[in-house]
Amino acid sequence: MLHKFLEPGDWFAPKKYGYGAGMPIAWQGWVLMAAYTLVILGAMLAIGTGDSAAIITSTTVVLGATVVLMMIARKRTRGGWKWRSGKEDDDAPKGGGEGTRQRPKGQR
């Protein structure tokens, strides 16, 4: 089953506005999000004991899991992570292309 995680393909849709990944679009993305949620819940339970070692360990585990989640999501997001403003052509090249008309200076 592990070989299915190594297959090429996108796991997350890009966000329409802003920077980063959106919702999962493949089962691998959903499994990754479920595993991350379980790690966070486990850390919360460990912190509930009040032991200072458990708090430090849980904080380290949560930070590590978050970094791993972000690295995987960045690699597996369709179109990569970049700023998007909600326009359909955010992935299109900007300015100077064929068919574009520039306004003369002084006109808005």
N, C-alpha and C positions, 0 to 999 in steps of 0.2 A: 504494500500500500504506500510505502514511503516514496517509491519511484513516481507515483502520481503527483506528488508535491514538486518534483523536480522537472516536470514537463513545462515547456515554454507556454506562455500565455498570461493574460492579464487577470488579476484577481479583484481589482478595485476599479470603480469608475472615477474619473476625475471630478473634482468639485466644480460646480458651475460658477461659483463666486469665491474668490480668495485663492489660497495656496494649500495644496495637499491633496489627500485622497478622500474620495466620497464613500459611498456604500459599497460593500462587497458585491461582485457580479458573478463570482464563481464559488463553488462549494469550498475550495481551498481558503478563500478569504473568510467565509463564514466560520470554518474550523479554526482559523487563526484568531478571529475575534472571540470565539467561545473559549479558547485556551487562555487568551489574555484575560478575559473576564474571570475565569476560574483562578488564575494566579492572583489577581487583585482581591478576590473574595478570600482566598486563603491567607493572604497577607493581612487583611482586615481582622480575620479571626485570631491570627497570631498576635497582632497588636493589642487585641482585647485582653490578653493575659496580663498586660501591664508590666511585664518583664522588660528591662532596658535592653537586654541583648536581643530579645524578640523584636523590639521596635526598630533597632538598628538593622537587624537582618532583613526584616520585612521591607523597610525603606529601600535598602540596597536591591532587594529582589524586584520591587516595583519599578525602580529606576532602570534597572537592567532590562526588564521585560518591555518597558516602554521604548527604550532605545532599539531593541530587537524588532518590535512591532513597527516602529517608524522606518527602519532600514528595509524591512521586507515590503512594507506598503509602498515606499518610494520606488523600489525596483519593480513592483508588480502593478503599478497604476497605469491605466491606458493613457498614453500620451505624456507620461512623466509628471512630475510636480513642477508647476509654474503658476504665476499669477494669472487668474482668469477673471474677466469682468462680466461674464454672463452672455457675451456675444457668441453666436454660433461659429464665427470665423476667428476665434481666439488663436487657433493653431495656424492660421494663414500668415504668410510673410507680410511684414508691414511696409507700406509705402514704396513708391518708386517703381512698382511693377507695371506691366503692360495694362493699359485700360484705366489707369488712375490719372486723375487730372489734378494738378496742383493749382491753388489759387494764387493770383498775383499778390505781391506784398501790399499790405495796407487793407486788403479785403478780408472780411471774416466770414 
